[in-house]
Amino acid sequence: MTNFGTALLGAAMIVIGSIKTWLHMGSIPLLSLPTCNGETLNIALSDASVFERAHCWGCYMLAAGLIVASLAAYDRFAKRRSVAS
């Protein structure tokens, strides 16, 4: 993959991860878990901290996107330095 493609992939991962985290944080503060008996167990998340509520795959996607984009930027500047010297 080219350097531009890697940077574009990182930017897309950042946007997708940010949107998922934002939607997850704004969701209903009630976790509904189905049990083996066919009943539903409702857990209120209103007392949960921000870090507990933000725990979803969006956080990991955002972090991975930041890493991919920063590595693409580092690679681009490293190539510029090697050409200049």
Helices and strands as residue ranges (DSSP letters): H 3-25, E 30-34, E 40-44, H 50-53, H 57-84
